[in-house]
Amino acid sequence: MQGRHFLQIPGPSPIPDRILRAIAMPIIDHRSAEFAELGNCVLDGCKDVFKTKQPVIIFPSSGTGAWEAAIVNTLSPRDKVLMVETGHFATLWKQIATRFGLEVDFVPGDWRHGADPAAIEAKLLEDKSHSIKAVMVVHNETSTGATSRIAEIRQSIDAAKHPALFMVDTISSLASVDYRHDEWKVDVTVSGSQKGLMLPPGLGFNAISEKALTASKDNKMPRSFWDWQEMLKHNNAGFFPYTPATNLLFGLKEALEMLKEEGFDNVFARHKRLATACRAAVEAWGLEVLCQNPAEQSPVLTGVLMPPGHDADRFRKITLEKYNVSLGSGLGKVAGKVFRIGHLGECNELSLLGALSGVEMGLVAAGVPHRGGGVDAAMAVFEDKQRINRTER
């Protein structure tokens, strides 16, 4: 098929040419002074993305590996943890916790909202013996398009005067949604390379607090590959205890530079602007956004409910074949009921409008009942933003 493929899934996101060129650098000796310069650059640069002064550890892994690293470095078998069912990925993290012998209190959810700070506070207040060792929350639930209010959850933990560690998955939110590891007193922030950082899959991250680092010295969970202590020992000199994903680190250096050039506030504002336009299109089509709370609707993606009797995967297949647009599938409980439009990473107004045009034509081709005018509604959002900016100048 001729022309540009519209990869509009919520990650892996499209990779900018600058990053592709950086990754294509010749391989270098990972024990050399040249590599140490690269290692120190990315290890320090990642602190700006997480908004922390504490260490950020980089694993050659997916985000799933970073989930596991957060668990095995801080907790012990039979520890109790509090998690919230916000969607498919929260459920997967819970499954990993269970496999490591943790007792999981999994607060049920409807997959249409983020984690409820009040419900977390109530659970912690009930825990008079402080048997809960960690509160574990997904910031941006990629399967639903709901973003949990991490600052408010931190306030709930503090209000309950509970000593539990606070762990947050930012795999699909980091570098796209405002996030503050230090300010929100998060103990372990988990992330991955293939979303807002605009890299291929293959790097997993743990940003860690002093409290988490202390816990890692006494917990009883076995680990080798994921061991923070071994990582930090080598990271101090810019190296890694085993062969790192060298060329992905070249790409990470370029990604950090691109984010710095745009400015984080501008990056976050761009994602919000794209999300507002996307939801305006969905509303104009007469379809329903999966996330029901406007305050929690994700800047990264929009989950869209199909009308009853219509299969989301059939619609996605037709749209891909006719218009070369890849849309995210429904996962877990919402499989076949939802499609997801990603608007993260290297995405701008024209990219999104092109994708929305494909979606609107795909709805027609698949015989999905809807109203026209979704693309016009998205354009109107962008035009209003431009008008406001001109007025402010």
C-alpha positions, -999 to 999 in steps of 0.1 A, spaced: 0 0 0 14 34 -10 19 63 14 25 66 51 12 39 75 -7 55 104 5 36 135 -21 50 158 -19 23 185 -11 35 221 24 21 219 49 11 206 46 46 192 62 59 159 99 64 161 112 98 149 139 98 122 164 115 145 161 85 169 163 59 142 195 76 130 209 76 165 201 39 170 220 32 137 253 43 152 281 17 150 283 -5 181 309 5 206 328 -12 234 305 -12 265 336 -12 287 352 19 271 355 55 283 333 64 253 305 42 266 309 56 301 302 90 287 270 77 271 260 58 302 264 88 325 245 110 300 214 89 299 214 79 336 215 116 345 191 127 318 165 102 328 162 120 362 147 150 344 120 129 328 110 113 361 114 146 379 137 131 405 171 136 420 173 99 430 187 71 409 170 58 377 179 23 368 178 12 331 173 -25 323 175 -41 288 139 -53 291 103 -45 284 81 -28 309 71 -62 322 107 -67 334 106 -34 351 74 -45 369 92 -76 381 123 -56 392 101 -33 413 87 -63 432 118 -84 437 139 -55 450 115 -43 477 92 -71 488 93 -105 504 72 -137 498 39 -135 516 40 -97 519 6 -81 515 2 -54 488 -28 -32 478 -35 -30 440 -64 -15 420 -82 -31 391 -81 -2 366 -78 -24 335 -58 -51 317 -23 -40 327 -32 -35 363 -44 -71 362 -12 -83 346 9 -66 373 -13 -82 399 -6 -117 383 31 -111 385 28 -101 422 8 -133 429 34 -155 411 61 -141 435 40 -153 465 26 -119 474 -8 -116 490 -27 -91 468 -57 -71 480 -71 -63 445 -97 -35 447 -122 -42 420 -129 -17 393 -152 -13 362 -124 -5 337 -139 29 331 -122 49 359 -88 54 374 -79 43 409 -101 59 436 -79 77 462 -107 75 488 -110 38 484 -72 34 489 -73 56 520 -101 35 535 -82 3 529 -51 17 546 -71 31 575 -84 -4 581 -49 -18 581 -41 -10 618 -12 -35 619 4 -20 588 5 -54 571 2 -38 537 37 -33 525 31 -15 492 4 3 473 8 -4 436 -11 17 409 -10 20 372 -8 58 363 -22 55 327 -42 24 320 -33 17 284 -62 -7 279 -89 18 289 -76 54 285 -81 62 322 -54 81 341 -52 77 379 -47 107 401 -13 99 416 -8 131 436 -42 125 453 -34 89 460 -2 101 477 -23 124 498 -45 95 508 -15 74 519 -2 103 539 -37 110 554 -39 74 566 -4 78 581 6 45 565 42 35 559 35 13 528 58 18 498 42 36 469 48 20 434 35 35 402 35 21 366 42 50 341 49 27 312 24 45 289 24 79 306 61 89 311 72 118 289 35 123 278 17 131 310 30 153 338 46 131 364 66 140 395 84 111 412 100 131 441 72 156 447 46 129 449 68 108 471 67 77 449 91 50 460 93 30 427 83 43 393 82 17 366 84 26 329 94 15 294 110 29 263 83 24 236 57 50 244 63 86 252 101 82 249 95 73 212 120 44 212 116 8 202 107 -17 230 137 -29 249 144 -6 278 127 -8 312 131 17 340 129 19 378 132 53 394 137 46 431 135 65 464 158 63 494 130 44 512 128 18 484 166 15 483 166 8 520 139 -18 516 160 -35 489 188 -42 514 166 -63 537 139 -79 516 139 -117 510 130 -120 473 157 -137 452 170 -118 422 201 -116 400 194 -99 367 171 -74 383 193 -66 414 194 -28 420 225 -30 442 246 -46 415 232 -21 389 240 10 411 275 -2 418 283 -2 381 261 28 372 282 51 395 309 50 368 285 50 338 286 12 332 263 -18 336 269 -52 353 261 -70 321 259 -62 284 235 -32 280 213 -24 250 240 -1 237 223 12 206 190 18 224 209 40 248 221 60 218 184 64 209 175 73 245 201 101 245 185 115 214 150 111 228 160 130 259 175 158 238 143 161 217 121 163 248 144 189 263 142 210 231 104 209 230 102 215 268 83 192 290 54 216 296 50 219 259 51 181 255 23 177 281 2 205 266 5 190 231 -7 156 243 -37 172 261 -45 192 229 -45 161 208 -66 141 233 -92 169 234 -95 169 196 -97 131 195 -125 130 221 -143 158 202 -143 136 171 -156 106 191 -184 127 205 -193 141 170 -195 105 157 -220 97 185 -198 71 200 -188 68 236 -154 73 252 -146 43 275 -132 64 304 -162 80 320 -146 106 343 -134 136 322 -108 144 348 -92 110 343 -94 108 305 -59 101 292 -38 125 271 -21 94 256 -50 75 241 -87 74 237 -106 42 242 -139 41 221 -168 18 228 -184 2 198 -222 3 194 -240 -29 206 -238 -57 180 -207 -44 162 -173 -60 166 -144 -37 172 -118 -61 157 -137 -64 125 -139 -26 122 -101 -24 130 -93 -50 103 -114 -32 76 -99 2 85 -63 -12 83 -69 -30 50 -87 0 33 -69 30 48 -36 18 63 -45 28 98 -35 6 128 -57 11 158 -53 -5 192 -75 -35 201 -96 -41 231 -79 -62 258 -91 -85 284 -127 -77 295 -132 -52 267 -118 -74 239 -140 -69 207 -159 -41 224 -134 -13 222 -109 2 198 -81 25 210 -67 56 192 -32 64 203 -21 101 202 13 100 219 50 104 212 58 117 178 23 129 170 10 163 159 -22 178 147 -19 166 111 -9 131 121 -40 128 143 -63 144 117 -51 119 91 -57 90 115 -92 103 124 -100 106 87 -92 69 84 -113 60 114 -143 80 100 -140 63 66 -135 30 83 -168 34 103 -186 39 70 -168 9 54 -176 -14 83 -212 -3 85 -209 10 121 -237 34 129 -224 69 136 -228 105 126 -204 123 103 -183 153 112 -158 139 136 -128 152 117 -144 186 115 -149 186 152 -113 178 158 -102 206 134 -124 230 153 -105 222 185 -72 230 169 -85 262 153 -99 274 187 -65 267 203 -48 287 176 -73 316 180 -67 316 218 -29 317 213 -32 346 189 -53 365 213 -29 359 242 0 372 221 
